[in-house]
Amino acid sequence: MNLENFYIVATDPEEPTLQVNISGPYLTQQAAQADLEAAIDEAAELDPSARIYQYRICKPVSYTHLTLP
């Protein structure tokens, strides 16, 4: 996953910790925005409850600074 790219991420409003990259990578935020509606439609074809999910366009989080006990 390239930290410079953008992804469309779906979040279940009943389970906010459940987040899934449903589309991407995109080189620009504008490209992701242009594909957002189609990505939601495709997700809903697989899971009709996807219509109630919350969607956002974001870059991935870097875990390079994660310290384990």
C-alpha positions, 0 to 999 in steps of 0.5 A, spaced: 500 500 500 503 506 497 502 512 502 501 517 497 495 514 494 488 515 496 483 509 497 475 509 498 474 506 505 467 504 508 466 504 515 460 500 518 456 505 522 454 500 527 461 497 528 466 503 527 472 499 528 470 495 522 473 499 516 475 496 509 478 499 503 473 498 497 477 501 492 483 504 490 489 506 489 488 512 486 493 517 484 489 523 486 483 525 491 479 527 485 480 521 481 477 517 487 471 522 488 470 521 481 469 513 482 466 514 489 459 513 486 461 507 482 465 504 488 459 504 493 454 501 487 459 495 486 459 494 494 452 494 494 451 489 489 455 484 494 452 486 500 446 490 500 447 493 507 453 497 504 448 502 502 448 504 510 456 504 510 459 511 511 464 512 506 471 517 505 477 518 501 483 517 505 490 516 505 493 509 508 495 510 515 503 509 516 504 504 522 512 505 521 512 508 528 508 503 532 511 500 538 509 493 541 510 491 548 
